[in-house]
Amino acid sequence: MSAFLRIPGKAFLFIAVIMKILKFGGTSVGSVQSISTLIDILKREVATSGEKPIVVLSAMSGVTNMLIDMAEQAAAGLDFTAALAELERRHFDAVKELLEIQNQNPALTRLKINFNHLEELLQGILTLRELTPKTRDLVLSFGERCSTLMVSKIAAQYFPEAIYVDASELIKTDSSFGNARVQTEMTEQVIRGFYNGNKEKMLFVTGFIAGNEQGQITTLGRGGSDYTAAIFGAALNAKEIEIWTDVNGMMTADPRMVKKAFSLPELTYTEAMELSYFGAKVIYPPTMIPAFMKKIPIVIRNTFEPDFKGTFIRHDCKASNLPIKGISSINNISILNVEGSGMVGKSGFSGRLFSLLAREQINVILITQSSSEHSITFAVSPADTERALHVIEQEFELELMAKKLENIAIEKDLAILAVVGENMKETPGVSGKLFYSLGRNGVNVRAIAQGSSEYNISVIISAADLAKALNAVHDAFFVELTKTLHAFCLGTGNIGKTLFNQLNAHAAFLQENNGVQVKIAGISNTRKMAFNSDGIDLDEWEDALERSHEAADLAGFIAKMQSMNLPNCVFIDNTASQKPIAFYEDVLKSTISIVTCNKIGNSGPYAQYKTFRDTARQHGVDFFYETNVGAGLPIIRTLKDLMNSGDRVQRIEAILSGTISFIFNNFKGEVSFHDVVKLAQEKGYTEPDPRDDLRGTDFMRKMLILARDAGYTLEAADVKIGSILPQACLDAASVDDFYAALKAEDAYFADLKAQAESQGKVLRYIGILEDGQAAITLEMVDENHPFFILSGSDNIISFTTDRYKERPLVVKGPGAGAEVTAAGVFADLINVGTN
């Protein structure tokens, strides 16, 4: 419905009541199926509203590029006929598929006339070897003219009132071919007049094209079809402008790089323009201006999911609890840095610089200036970089010669990331969250810009880091989503396999209760390695590893992990090998956290232990190794919490060998020491040579790590190890000889047991840390000692501190086994990034 209102002394004022503008992009008219869907959308719109919308159409997807290529080929003297034939075929096929046979001939004839005109035009370009901007616009116009003619004829089967409208006769512009400026007042009068004369018709309007005063075709530049819709909407005071495309509205980030990106229900005009300016391709900012001026809502809809409500862009958005609405990006820019003492206090310098760039039609994407006025940094398209450098060097030649300006510095292969939202100005901590998430993931910020409106904060980063940065920042701001950890696992033995089983079994629980998702992005054993940035399916990880053609290579595994450059990345070492330790420092310097059950690294030289801790701290990542000491028992974490809270540790006593614990817990009654050791080996508690456990070397490493975490600079040689075994057992040439020697010492061990039992005590192999001294000795303890009652392979540790002096803090539980060790690794993993 529409009406005209007469105001004295004024022209007629046109008022639209319900009518909508529906614009369909190239993918929406790009195939038979999509055109059928478009018709269904129109049917539903008419049935629902009872009104006839105005339909604005783009060229079929890919056609504009085909037309550009044909024109350039013709100008270069090359043959264009094959491409022209393909263009004609696409349109004819759609007509033959979607129009009834009796209606096809008029449509095909009109289209054929268009293609004949296009061929004549291209032949003229070929003859002259010249392609002017005016001719280029005329060539490009055939895309929208043919698609709109075709769709209008198809629609006429269902809407007999459908008519084809050539926008070049209605939208009036200047003669800036390629990006013509609209003469708004004249255009609106012409559109209103035309609409008033065709109110009973359904108008199918060519997008993108317009005409100058001479009747020559011009084009509206990038986003031209959206602009056409906005021009018609503003001229007719439309109720709403719907932009139908191939995405579900505007999203929180680029879904090609951020898998968790989701559609935004609504945005303000300012937010939409900010997001669009910094890379969101759904709508081009200038195209929104006519609608913005008239406060007409714009709705971004998906042709291929028509039931999805899309994104509303409007003046009066409802209040949002989100600090930002979205994260946008431009993935390929260069920056130029102009600096020097000659800029300080020099009025007009910035004006001179940017007026120069404007005259040369070099678009400046972002500007930032130091508060000292000593430097200005600005971003441009890579295609403009060298030209910008050349014109600046020419303009400021004298200043450069006089050293008042330094040589202009250029940085390439950069990207812009921008967080956008009107709530930012009312929400403290937005900048802190942004820079923490970038720093935590090792993303270096080259430059920062923020407008005084505080609607966006933009940072320039390396283009190689863009995907990682987008995902990290997205996880940081949209807390209702799960945080994703990308883990690279080395080792698929008992602990590695069990960890995968645990992660798989508890994946849903982790997401629901902890807001954490773990993706295993890489796995390596001693034979093969496999990678998948989307996560290896833990139901089929063994098959994936077996199918992989990549042979295991530790250096290659680390390099691949670094080159994949994923956010929230964690390296998990589930081996007991010396080899991975050599890579720890480099991994941490790559801002990749480490979770390890391999105690070799922390029990090596103290300088190495300190290097790992310092490197992790310097690069803002985690180095977790809870399982180095007590498998799944929270021993390291308990010690750190005590010390961080200001408590002072006076004494630590511990049994930290599940194997030795099992042996002495079962060395009672009539059983011999030899038989208990044999039983422990049969149950898998010992190494193939039980002496590797009974020497206490592994226990020593654990005590050494505890001592270092308690603040003592001890080396392995500083830990005194009391021997359990007589020398003859240690000197035995083989395992069989060892058991024979051990059998021969039955009396020795029986005597030790008898001594303990006679005093109401039990034998325990205990590590003690006190006053900076660490020792492991075989002790006899009575029922008053917390270590008196133990069973199985339990580990136990007691902390005597200033606060826990009379009754020590005791941690007790299983200290060996794949299940508990994997659980400890699991716990460390999900704690990455929490502090």
C-alpha positions, -999 to +999 in steps of 0.1 A: +000+000+000+012+035-007-001+071-006+009+107-016+007+135+009+005+171-003+024+197+018+018+234+009+048+248-010+064+213-013+064+185-038+043+154-031+057+134-002+056+096-010+047+074+019+050+035+017+031+015+043+040-021+040+060-028+009+094-046+011+124-046-011+139-081-017+173-083-032+188-116-043+225-121-048+244-140-075+242-174-057+204-169-053+200-168-091+230-189-099+213-222-107+180-238-116+175-250-080+183-216-064+160-198-088+132-223-079+139-215-042+137-178-050+103-182-066+091-201-035+103-173-013+084-148-033+053-170-032+055-171+006+061-134+009+031-125-012+009-151+006+020-138+040+019-101+036-006-097+008+018-071-008+039-073-039+076-068-031+101-051-053+127-076-064+162-065-071+185-091-088+223-096-093+239-114-122+241-151-120+270-162-098+303-160-117+288-141-146+303-107-137+338-123-136+331-140-169+321-107-185+353-090-172+374-118-185+357-117-219+362-079-222+398-081-212+404-110-236+388-090-264+410-060-256+440-082-257+431-096-291+421-130-277+391-152-286+361-148-263+335-169-282+338-200-260+331-180-229+302-162-245+287-195-256+289-208-220+273-176-207+244-181-232+241-218-223+237-211-186+208-187-191+191-208-218+193-239-197+176-222-168+148-209-191+143-244-206+142-260-172+119-235-154+096-221-181+068-240-197+075-248-233+048-224-246+064-196-227+100-202-236+103-186-270+097-150-260+122-153-231+148-170-253+144-145-281+149-115-257+179-131-242+193-139-276+190-103-286+210-093-255+237-118-262+239-106-299+244-071-286+270-083-262+288-101-290+288-070-312+302-050-283+330-074-276+338-076-313+342-038-313+366-040-283+385-067-302+388-046-333+399-014-314+420-033-288+406-009-263+385-012-232+374+021-217+356+024-183+324+034-202+325+003-224+335-019-195+303-007-176+282-015-206+297-050-209+291-057-172+255-045-174+246-076-194+250-098-163+221-081-144+200-074-175+200-110-186+195-125-151+167-101-143+150-106-176+152-144-172+139-144-137+111-120-144+099-143-172+100-173-150+082-155-122+055-143-146+042-179-146+032-175-110+028-137-108+013-125-141+019-089-130+057-094-130+076-070-152+112-064-161+126-031-150+159-017-163+174+004-134+196+024-158+164+042-167+155+051-131+187+055-111+205+087-123+242+092-117+272+112-128+296+098-154+321+083-131+321+049-148+329+020-126+318+037-094+292+063-103+278+088-078+240+087-075+220+119-080+197+112-051+170+138-054+164+132-091+167+094-087+141+093-060+116+114-080+120+092-110+116+060-089+085+073-072+070+083-104+076+050-120+063+031-090+032+052-089+025+043-125+030+006-119+016+000-084-003-031-095+029-047-110+056-068-093+088-051-103+119-071-111+147-046-111+183-049-124+208-044-096+242-028-099+235-007-130+224+029-135+225+056-162+239+091-166+222+122-181+232+111-216+214+078-212+247+059-210+249+029-186+270+033-155+276+009-126+274+015-089+307-002-078+312-028-052+280-040-036+261-023-063+230-046-062+227-040-025+230-003-032+202-006-058+179-022-032+188+005-006+181+033-032+147+019-041+139+013-004+148+049+006+130+064-024+098+045-015+101+046+023+100+008+023+090-011+054+121-033+052+149-043+028+158-079+027+192-090+013+190-126+003+224-143+001+241-176+008+249-172+045+227-171+077+230-134+082+260-116+096+282-138+119+304-132+149+334-140+127+344-154+093+330-189+095+357-201+070+383-195+097+362-197+129+341-229+130+323-217+161+311-185+145+273-180+148+247-157+133+239-125+151+202-118+155+205-081+152+230-052+148+229-015+148+237+003+116+270+014+131+280-021+142+271-035+108+291-008+090+321-013+113+320-051+107+315-047+070+343-021+067+367-045+083+361-075+061+326-089+067+316-095+030+279-099+036+271-063+028+292-033+017+290-003+041+281+025+016+251+005+004+235+008+038+236+046+039+203+053+021+185+029+045+204+043+074+193+078+066+156+067+065+160+043+094+147+014+072+156-020+087+179-042+066+176-080+070+203-104+059+186-137+049+198-170+035+181-182+002+191-217+010+177-217+045+147-195+041+132-204+075+163-189+093+154-154+105+188-140+097+203-107+110+183-075+115+202-043+110+182-015+125+183+018+144+168+006+176+184-027+187+174-043+219+200-042+247+226-069+245+247-085+273+275-091+249+305-067+252+312-071+215+289-081+186+315-095+163+351-099+151+360-088+116+392-091+097+410-081+065+435-108+057+460-091+035+473-056+041+506-037+042+516-009+066+538+021+060+555+038+089+564+075+085+585+088+113+610+115+121+617+146+142+604+168+114+568+157+122+568+167+159+547+199+163+545+204+125+510+215+118+494+203+086+518+173+082+490+147+085+468+167+061+496+170+036+503+132+038+467+120+035+456+146+009+485+133-012+472+097-008+436+108-016+447+126-048+464+094-059+432+074-050+451+053-026+426+040+000+439+041+036+423+013+056+436+022+091+456+050+107+474+052+140+497+079+154+520+080+184+511+106+210+545+122+206+536+129+169+569+113+160+553+087+138+522+078+117+514+043+107+488+035+081+475+004+064+468+001+026+461-027+002+492-046-010+484-035-045+488+002-034+520-003-013+547+005-038+528+034-053+521+049-019+558+046-010+568+063-044+544+093-040+554+098-004+591+098-012+584+123-040+563+146-019+587+146+011+619+144-008+634+175+010+625+162+045+640+128+037+672+144+024+675+166+055+669+136+077+639+152+092+621+120+081+635+085+084+633+062+054+597+050+050+594+016+065+571-010+049+558-042+065+539-067+043+519-099+048+499-084+076+462-086+086+437-065+106+415-079+133+388-057+147+364-063+176+332-044+172+302-035+194+284-005+208+285-021+243+323-018+244+322+018+256+302+007+287+322-025+294+355-022+312+382-048+304+375-053+267+409-042+257+425-063+284+406-094+273+416-088+236+453-083+243+455-112+268+439-137+244+463-125+216+494-126+239+485-159+254+486-174+219+518-157+208+502-132+185+523-101+182+504-068+177+522-044+152+497-015+156+465-006+174+437+018+165+405+027+184+380+054+176+368+079+202+334+064+198+348+031+212+327+010+188+358-009+176+393-018+185+415-027+156+449-044+157+474-052+130+490-087+132+509-111+110+486-126+083+500-160+093+485-156+128+450-144+117+431-177+119+447-185+153+440-149+166+403-150+154+397-182+171+414-172+203+396-139+205+363-155+196+367-180+225+376-152+249+346-130+242+318-154+235+319-173+268+287-192+262+307-212+237+332-239+246+369-231+248+388-253+223+421-268+232+442-282+203+464-310+216+493-327+199+500-360+216+533-378+215+532-415+226+504-440+222+514-465+248+493-474+278+490-438+291+484-423+256+457-449+248+440-445+281+440-407+278+423-409+245+397-432+260+391-408+289+388-378+266+364-396+243+342-408+272+340-375+289+338-351+259+301-343+264+306-337+301+336-315+295+316-293+272+285-291+293+302-286+327+336-271+320+330-253+287+360-270+273+364-289+240+396-309+234+406-316+198+435-340+192+451-322+162+481-345+160+492-379+172+526-396+169+541-429+180+575-444+170+562-455+136+538-429+122+522-396+128+488-381+118+474-346+118+439-330+115+433-293+125+396-302+130+405-330+154+412-367+149+382-388+157+390-406+189+368-435+180+391-442+151+425-427+160+443-460+156+430-464+121+438-428+113+474-433+125+476-466+105+463-450+073+487-420+076+515-420+051+537-398+073+565-416+090+572-407+126+597-379+129+599-360+162+614-329+147+588-330+119+560-335+144+571-304+163+575-284+132+541-294+118+525-285+152+541-250+150+532-244+114+496-253+119+495-223+143+463-233+161+449-213+190+451-227+226+477-253+215+491-279+239+519-304+234+514-336+254+544-358+261+532-393+271+566-409+267+595-418+290+621-408+264+649-383+266+644-372+229+613-349+233+630-330+261+653-313+237+623-297+220+606-284+251+621-249+252+614-243+215+578-255+219+573-231+248+589-202+228+562-209+202+536-201+228+525-237+230+517-251+264+532-284+276+516-311+296+540-340+303+542-372+324+578-375+313+598-367+344+632-367+326+631-331+317+624-318+352+648-341+369+677-333+346+701-304+353+686-277+375+694-251+348+672-271+323+644-272+349+646-235+355+648-228+317+615-246+311+597-227+339+611-193+330+604-198+293+568-208+300+564-177+322+580-153+297+558-165+268+525-167+288+519-204+285+516-233+309+541-260+317+522-287+337+538-319+350+516-331+379+521-367+369+559-364+372+555-370+410+523-387+420+506-400+388+470-387+393+475-374+429+474-336+432+508-333+448+525-306+427+493-285+427+490-289+465+526-278+471+522-248+448+489-238+464+505-239+499+534-218+488+514-193+467+491-187+497+521-178+518+525-210+538+561-222+545+570-258+540+590-272+569+592-309+560+580-332+533+578-370+537+567-392+508+564-426+494+564-420+457+571-454+441+540-474+435+562-504+428+581-502+461+550-494+480+533-525+467+563-546+476+566-534+512+528-534+517+528-571+508+560-581+526+543-595+557+535-628+572+554-658+559+559-645+523+595-639+513+609-607+498+619-626+467+583-638+462+568-604+467+591-588+441+583-617+417+546-610+423+550-573+416+567-581+383+539-606+373+513-579+380+532-554+358+542-531+386+579-533+379+602-527+350+614-558+331+644-556+354+630-549+389+663-534+400+654-503+379+627-497+405+644-510+436+675-489+431+653-459+439+663-439+408+628-431+397+619-422+433+649-399+434+637-380+403+603-374+420+619-362+452+642-339+432+613-324+413+594-318+446+625-302+462+629-279+432+593-269+433+597-262+470+624-237+460+656-256+464+683-256+437+692-293+440+709-315+415+703-353+412+736-360+430+723-340+460+695-365+468+709-393+490+695-427+481+696-455+507+699-489+491+672-515+496+692-543+479+724-559+491+753-554+467+752-589+454+717-583+440+728-551+423+758-568+408+739-597+393+746-601+355+710-608+344+675-608+357+676-645+364+708-640+383+692-611+402+664-634+414+688-660+424+708-635+444+676-621+459+666-656+470+700-661+486+693-629+507+660-642+521+674-643+556+686-607+554+651-594+544+633-617+569+655-603+596+645-567+586+608-577+587+612-594+620+629-564+636+600-542+625+573-565+636+589-570+670+586-532+676+550-530+662+563-513+631+563-518+593+590-512+566+586-482+544+609-467+518+605-430+525+617-398+509+623-369+532+629-332+523+639-309+552+661-278+554+670-281+518+683-317+522+667-346+504+671-383+512+654-416+505+659-443+531+643-476+543+625-467+576+606-485+602+574-466+612+548-473+639+511-469+640+513-432+649+530-424+616+506-415+587+525-440+565+518-470+587+486-481+570+490-484+533+477-509+508+483-520+472+505-496+453+494-465+471+515-434+472+514-410+501+529-376+509+527-355+540+533-318+542+544-303+575+541-265+572+537-235+594+499-239+591+499-277+591+524-283+620+507-305+645+487-325+620+505-326+586+485-323+553+484-358+538+476-367+502+472-405+496+461-427+468+471-449+439+505-438+426+509-460+395+488-474+366+477-461+333+442-450+344+454-427+372+484-414+353+462-406+322+437-389+346+465-367+359+474-357+323+437-351+316+434-328+346+465-309+336+452-306+300+419-290+309+436-266+333+457-251+305+449-214+302+427-212+333+452-190+353 
